Amino acid sequence: MAVRYPIDPKTLTEEDHLILKVLRLYYERNLTQAEVASRMGFSRPKVSKLLSEGKKRGLVKIEIADPSGDFAALEISLEDRFGLKEALVVPTSENRETTEYAAGSACSTLLARICTSKTVLGLSWGVSVRSLADATGRRAFAVERVVPLLGGMGKAKGRLHSNRVCADLAAKLDADHLQLAAPAIAASPESRAELAHMPGIVDSLEEASASDVAVAGIGGILPTSTMVEAGYFSLEEFLGLAERGVVGDVCCHFLDEEGLPRCPELSERILGVTPEDLKAIPTTIGIATGSEKAKGVAAVLRGGLMNSLVCDESLAHALLETPKLRSLDEEI
C-alpha cells in the first residue's frame, strides 16, 4: 500500500495537480506507463517526463528499505572506489573468529553464484581462506577442481596450509583437487627454478595460473602475519619491510601503497602464481577482515590483483577512509 504524506494544496500549481494524478495512477493503481498514457491521452514519453518531474518537485518519494545490518550502500561505495566487480561486507563481531567465519560464508555464497561444474578454483593459504573451507556446506556449489595457488607454509598450523584447505574444500564439494608439494618460498631463485620444473609441481603451477576463479587472503605488515608464524621471516625482518615501502601482500608478493611490486628478490623465490598470473585470472576474490589490513588491501585492489572483495564492516570503512592516490584511484 502506498504511504501518503501531507502537503499544502495552496502551494500546488495546475501542473502539480496533473502530475499528482499521473503519480497516483502509476504508483497506487499500478498502471504501466503505457496504460497511464492511454487513460490520460498523453504519449508514453510525456508520462515518463511527468513521473520524473514529480520526483524533482518532491511530490513522490522513493524509499528503499535500509534494515540494520544491511551493507549494500557500503558495498556499492567500495565497488565504485576501487573499480571492483563485486564487494561483499559482513558484520564485524567482537569475536574475530566469528567475523572470519561470516566472511568465509559470504565468500562461499559468492562462489555459489559464479562457479559451475567446469570451474577450476584456485585457493591460497591462511586464516581467511581457511574460513571459506570451514563455512562451506556439503555440496554448497559445484566446481571441477580445486588447486593451490602457492606452496606450503613451513611450520605454521597445518590446517592453514594451501594443500589442506584445497583438500578439505574439495571433499565438501565432491570435486577433484591438486597438491603442490613445495614450500611457498624457496631458499633461493635457483632452488625455486629447480623445484618448479619437477614433475607434479610444474603441473600444479600451470593449473593454478590457469584457474577460472581464485580466492586469496590479503595480508598487511603486521606482527600477527602468518608468514612470521610459518618461519619465513623473523618478526623484526617482517616488520622491517615497511621501511622499504611495503604495505601488504597477496600470495606472498609484496606491494607498496600504489599496488606496485616490491622486494623482487623475494618474488623470485615464490613457488606459486605471479602477480601477472593473478591479473589474468577472470575472477579474483580477495578475502580479509580487520581494519588494520586496510593499507594492504587497498594496495592489492589498486594494483588490480583482486577484482572482487569479501571483508567485514570495520575493514570496509577503513578502506574508504584510505587517502586517495590521484593518479591511481581516478584511473580505477
Backbone torsions as a table, in degrees:
resi	resn	phi	psi	omega
1	MET	NA	138.3	-179.7
2	ALA	-70.7	142.4	176.9
3	VAL	-99.9	125.2	-179.1
4	ARG	-100.9	154.3	176.5
5	TYR	-136.4	148.9	-172.9
6	PRO	-71.5	150.7	174.5
7	ILE	-150.8	142.0	-177.7
8	ASP	-70.5	116.2	-178.3
9	PRO	-62.5	-22.7	-179.8
10	LYS	-67.2	-19.2	-178.8
11	THR	-87.7	-6.5	-174.5
12	LEU	-88.5	139.7	174.5
13	THR	-93.5	173.1	176.8
14	GLU	-60.4	-39.0	178.7
15	GLU	-66.1	-35.0	177.0
16	ASP	-60.4	-42.3	179.3
17	HIS	-62.6	-39.4	177.8
18	LEU	-63.9	-44.3	179.6
19	ILE	-62.7	-41.6	-179.9
20	LEU	-61.2	-37.3	178.6
21	LYS	-65.3	-43.0	177.3
22	VAL	-62.0	-42.6	179.8
23	LEU	-61.2	-42.4	-179.2
24	ARG	-67.0	-40.9	178.8
25	LEU	-62.6	-39.4	-175.2
26	TYR	-78.3	-46.7	-173.4
27	TYR	-92.0	-32.7	-177.9
28	GLU	-94.5	-38.0	179.6
29	ARG	-91.1	-8.0	178.1
30	ASN	60.9	31.1	174.3
31	LEU	-75.6	150.2	173.7
32	THR	-75.5	166.1	178.3
33	GLN	-61.4	-36.3	179.2
34	ALA	-65.8	-39.5	180.0
35	GLU	-69.0	-39.2	176.8
36	VAL	-63.1	-43.8	-179.9
37	ALA	-59.5	-44.0	-179.9
38	SER	-64.6	-43.1	-178.1
39	ARG	-67.0	-39.2	-175.7
40	MET	-90.0	-11.1	-178.6
41	GLY	77.3	26.3	178.9
42	PHE	-105.0	169.8	168.9
43	SER	-82.6	157.5	178.8
44	ARG	-62.3	-42.1	177.7
45	PRO	-58.3	-34.4	179.4
46	LYS	-67.9	-38.9	177.1
47	VAL	-61.0	-45.2	178.9
48	SER	-59.6	-41.2	179.7
49	LYS	-65.7	-40.8	179.7
50	LEU	-67.3	-37.8	176.7
51	LEU	-62.8	-43.3	178.5
52	SER	-64.8	-39.5	179.2
53	GLU	-65.8	-35.1	177.8
54	GLY	-61.4	-38.1	177.0
55	LYS	-66.9	-43.3	-178.6
56	LYS	-62.5	-37.4	-177.0
57	ARG	-84.6	-1.5	179.3
58	GLY	76.9	18.9	179.2
59	LEU	-82.1	-14.3	175.3
60	VAL	-143.2	141.7	179.0
61	LYS	-122.0	124.3	177.1
62	ILE	-97.6	115.4	-178.2
63	GLU	-115.4	135.6	177.3
64	ILE	-107.5	135.3	-179.4
65	ALA	-56.5	138.4	179.7
66	ASP	-130.9	69.4	-177.9
67	PRO	-67.6	153.1	176.8
68	SER	-61.2	134.4	178.3
69	GLY	91.9	-0.2	176.4
70	ASP	-94.5	129.2	-172.9
71	PHE	-114.9	24.6	-176.8
72	ALA	-58.2	-43.5	-179.3
73	ALA	-63.7	-39.7	178.9
74	LEU	-65.4	-40.8	179.2
75	GLU	-63.6	-43.4	179.7
76	ILE	-63.4	-39.4	178.9
77	SER	-62.7	-41.0	177.5
78	LEU	-64.9	-43.4	179.8
79	GLU	-61.2	-42.8	179.8
80	ASP	-68.2	-43.1	-175.3
81	ARG	-65.6	-42.4	-172.9
82	PHE	-110.6	7.9	177.4
83	GLY	63.9	39.9	-175.5
84	LEU	-86.0	150.1	170.2
85	LYS	-63.7	-45.1	-178.4
86	GLU	-159.0	143.8	172.4
87	ALA	-126.2	137.2	174.7
88	LEU	-122.8	131.5	-178.1
89	VAL	-119.8	135.3	179.0
90	VAL	-117.6	161.0	179.8
91	PRO	-64.1	149.2	173.5
92	THR	-92.8	119.0	179.8
93	SER	-97.0	158.3	174.4
94	GLU	-64.4	-26.5	178.2
95	ASN	-94.6	118.2	-176.3
96	ARG	-61.8	-37.5	-179.6
97	GLU	-63.5	-37.2	177.8
98	THR	-64.1	-41.0	178.0
99	THR	-64.3	-45.3	179.8
100	GLU	-60.6	-42.5	-178.7
101	TYR	-64.6	-40.5	178.4
102	ALA	-62.4	-40.1	177.8
103	ALA	-65.8	-41.1	177.6
104	GLY	-62.0	-40.9	178.8
105	SER	-65.1	-41.7	178.7
106	ALA	-64.5	-39.4	178.5
107	CYS	-64.7	-38.9	177.8
108	SER	-62.6	-41.0	178.2
109	THR	-63.3	-40.7	177.6
110	LEU	-63.6	-44.3	179.3
111	LEU	-62.6	-34.5	179.0
112	ALA	-63.4	-27.5	179.4
113	ARG	-81.1	-29.1	-170.7
114	ILE	-110.4	-17.1	-177.5
115	CYS	-89.3	152.7	175.2
116	THR	-131.1	178.4	-179.7
117	SER	-67.2	-8.6	178.8
118	LYS	-103.3	-0.2	-175.0
119	THR	-75.2	133.1	169.0
120	VAL	-98.6	117.6	-174.6
121	LEU	-106.0	121.6	178.2
122	GLY	-100.3	139.8	-179.6
123	LEU	-129.2	142.7	172.5
124	SER	-92.6	-156.3	-177.5
125	TRP	-112.4	-175.7	169.2
126	GLY	101.1	177.3	-173.5
127	VAL	-64.1	-45.7	-175.7
128	SER	-66.5	-40.7	178.8
129	VAL	-72.4	-34.0	174.1
130	ARG	-58.7	-38.1	-179.9
131	SER	-63.6	-31.5	176.0
132	LEU	-62.2	-47.8	179.7
133	ALA	-62.8	-40.2	-178.2
134	ASP	-69.1	-37.2	-174.1
135	ALA	-85.1	-12.9	-178.6
136	THR	-78.4	129.6	178.6
137	GLY	-81.7	168.1	179.1
138	ARG	-59.1	124.7	179.9
139	ARG	53.2	39.0	-179.2
140	ALA	-65.6	-30.6	175.1
141	PHE	-157.2	173.1	-175.6
142	ALA	-112.8	139.1	169.9
143	VAL	-143.0	162.0	177.0
144	GLU	-82.4	-41.4	-174.0
145	ARG	-156.5	149.0	175.8
146	VAL	-116.3	129.8	-175.1
147	VAL	-131.1	146.1	176.8
148	PRO	-76.6	140.3	179.6
149	LEU	-84.7	-17.2	177.8
150	LEU	-158.7	171.8	-174.4
151	GLY	-73.2	-164.2	-169.5
152	GLY	-80.7	-177.4	-166.9
153	MET	-116.6	27.1	177.0
154	GLY	59.2	-126.1	-174.8
155	LYS	-93.0	6.4	179.5
156	ALA	-69.0	169.7	-178.4
157	LYS	-54.0	130.8	-175.7
158	GLY	-60.0	-32.2	-176.8
159	ARG	-69.8	-14.5	178.0
160	LEU	-91.2	-8.1	-178.6
161	HIS	-62.4	138.5	-178.6
162	SER	-58.0	-39.0	179.2
163	ASN	-63.1	-41.6	-179.1
164	ARG	-67.8	-43.3	179.2
165	VAL	-61.5	-44.9	178.9
166	CYS	-61.5	-44.6	-178.6
167	ALA	-63.6	-44.2	-177.6
168	ASP	-67.1	-42.3	179.3
169	LEU	-68.5	-41.8	179.4
170	ALA	-60.3	-37.9	179.4
171	ALA	-62.7	-39.4	178.9
172	LYS	-68.2	-31.8	-175.7
173	LEU	-94.0	-0.1	-175.4
174	ASP	54.7	43.8	-177.7
175	ALA	-118.6	161.5	174.2
176	ASP	-72.6	161.0	173.6
177	HIS	-149.6	155.5	176.5
178	LEU	-109.8	159.8	174.7
179	GLN	-116.4	150.2	175.2
180	LEU	-120.4	95.9	-174.3
181	ALA	-81.7	70.0	-177.5
182	ALA	-159.7	156.5	175.2
183	PRO	-72.5	158.3	176.9
184	ALA	-68.5	-37.8	-178.3
185	ILE	-126.7	116.1	179.9
186	ALA	-77.2	166.3	-176.9
187	ALA	-67.5	-28.1	-178.4
188	SER	-156.7	162.8	175.6
189	PRO	-58.1	-33.6	-179.9
190	GLU	-66.8	-46.0	179.7
191	SER	-67.9	-32.3	176.2
192	ARG	-62.2	-44.6	-179.8
193	ALA	-62.7	-39.9	179.2
194	GLU	-64.9	-46.5	-179.8
195	LEU	-64.0	-39.0	-175.3
196	ALA	-65.1	-18.4	180.0
197	HIS	-100.6	3.4	179.1
198	MET	-75.8	143.1	177.5
199	PRO	-55.4	140.7	-178.1
200	GLY	91.8	-52.9	179.8
201	ILE	-69.5	-46.1	-179.4
202	VAL	-61.6	-37.4	179.7
203	ASP	-65.7	-42.9	-179.7
204	SER	-65.4	-40.1	179.2
205	LEU	-64.6	-40.5	178.7
206	GLU	-65.8	-40.4	179.4
207	GLU	-65.1	-40.9	-178.9
208	ALA	-62.6	-44.0	-178.0
209	SER	-69.0	-19.2	179.9
210	ALA	-100.1	15.3	179.5
211	SER	-58.7	149.5	174.8
212	ASP	-85.3	-36.2	179.9
213	VAL	-136.0	138.1	177.9
214	ALA	-129.1	139.1	175.1
215	VAL	-121.3	125.4	-177.3
216	ALA	-137.9	141.4	172.0
217	GLY	-74.2	155.6	178.9
218	ILE	-122.7	130.1	-176.5
219	GLY	-112.3	163.4	173.8
220	GLY	-119.7	173.5	176.7
221	ILE	-84.2	81.9	-172.0
222	LEU	-129.0	150.9	-179.7
223	PRO	-64.9	-17.1	-179.2
224	THR	-91.0	6.8	-175.5
225	SER	-58.4	139.1	177.2
226	THR	-64.6	-26.8	-179.7
227	MET	-67.7	-28.1	173.6
228	VAL	-72.4	-44.8	178.5
229	GLU	-61.1	-34.8	-179.5
230	ALA	-73.2	-13.1	177.6
231	GLY	89.4	8.1	179.0
232	TYR	-75.6	-23.9	178.3
233	PHE	-140.8	149.0	166.0
234	SER	-77.1	161.3	179.7
235	LEU	-58.8	-41.5	-179.6
236	GLU	-64.2	-43.5	179.1
237	GLU	-62.2	-43.9	-175.8
238	PHE	-66.6	-49.0	179.4
239	LEU	-64.1	-26.9	178.2
240	GLY	-67.8	-16.3	177.9
241	LEU	-62.7	-25.8	179.1
242	ALA	-61.5	-31.3	179.1
243	GLU	-68.9	-16.3	177.3
244	ARG	-97.2	11.0	177.1
245	GLY	88.3	7.5	-179.5
246	VAL	-79.9	133.8	177.8
247	VAL	-119.8	-14.5	-179.1
248	GLY	-175.0	179.4	179.5
249	ASP	-149.7	157.2	169.8
250	VAL	-140.3	130.9	-176.1
251	CYS	51.6	37.1	176.6
252	CYS	73.2	4.3	176.6
253	HIS	-92.6	123.5	-175.4
254	PHE	-88.0	142.9	-176.0
255	LEU	-131.7	152.2	171.9
256	ASP	-89.8	-178.1	-173.4
257	GLU	-65.2	-20.5	177.5
258	GLU	-85.0	-3.7	-178.6
259	GLY	85.9	14.1	179.8
260	LEU	-92.9	146.2	-177.7
261	PRO	-63.3	140.5	172.0
262	ARG	-125.7	165.2	177.6
263	CYS	56.3	59.2	-178.8
264	PRO	-61.3	-28.7	179.2
265	GLU	-64.5	-25.0	175.2
266	LEU	-82.6	-41.0	179.2
267	SER	-59.4	-33.0	179.5
268	GLU	-67.6	-12.8	-179.1
269	ARG	-102.8	-1.7	-174.2
270	ILE	-83.0	129.0	174.4
271	LEU	-97.1	90.6	-178.0
272	GLY	175.1	-169.6	-178.9
273	VAL	-67.9	149.7	177.1
274	THR	-92.8	166.2	173.9
275	PRO	-56.5	-37.1	178.4
276	GLU	-65.9	-37.9	176.7
277	ASP	-60.8	-45.3	-178.4
278	LEU	-61.8	-41.7	-179.7
279	LYS	-65.3	-25.6	-178.3
280	ALA	-85.4	-15.7	179.1
281	ILE	-74.4	129.5	-173.1
282	PRO	-55.7	-46.3	-179.2
283	THR	-126.1	118.0	178.9
284	THR	-121.5	125.2	-174.8
285	ILE	-115.2	115.1	173.0
286	GLY	-85.9	139.9	178.7
287	ILE	-130.5	125.7	-176.3
288	ALA	-159.8	153.5	174.9
289	THR	-137.6	154.3	177.0
290	GLY	102.8	124.5	-177.3
291	SER	-62.9	-22.9	-178.9
292	GLU	-67.1	-13.3	179.8
293	LYS	-92.8	5.0	-171.7
294	ALA	-56.6	-45.4	-178.1
295	LYS	-62.4	-43.2	-179.7
296	GLY	-66.6	-43.4	-179.8
297	VAL	-66.1	-43.2	178.6
298	ALA	-59.2	-39.3	179.2
299	ALA	-63.5	-44.4	179.9
300	VAL	-62.8	-40.8	179.7
301	LEU	-70.1	-40.9	178.1
302	ARG	-63.2	-35.5	-179.4
303	GLY	-76.3	-6.5	178.4
304	GLY	74.3	19.0	-178.7
305	LEU	-82.3	-21.5	173.8
306	MET	-130.1	134.2	179.7
307	ASN	-110.0	3.7	173.6
308	SER	-141.0	160.4	-175.3
309	LEU	-146.4	136.6	169.0
310	VAL	-119.1	123.4	-178.0
311	CYS	-149.8	176.6	177.1
312	ASP	-98.9	169.8	-173.8
313	GLU	-60.0	-41.7	-178.0
314	SER	-63.4	-40.8	177.9
315	LEU	-68.7	-38.9	179.6
316	ALA	-58.7	-47.4	179.2
317	HIS	-64.3	-40.7	179.6
318	ALA	-64.0	-37.3	177.9
319	LEU	-63.5	-41.8	-179.2
320	LEU	-70.7	-19.7	178.7
321	GLU	-91.0	-7.7	178.1
322	THR	-64.9	143.1	-179.2
323	PRO	-59.7	139.9	175.8
324	LYS	-75.6	136.1	173.1
325	LEU	-99.6	105.5	-167.6
326	ARG	-47.3	-50.3	-174.3
327	SER	-67.3	-26.6	-177.0
328	LEU	-95.3	-53.4	-175.2
329	ASP	-63.9	-30.0	176.9
330	GLU	-71.7	-34.2	177.3
331	GLU	-67.7	-39.3	178.6
332	ILE	-63.3	NA	NA
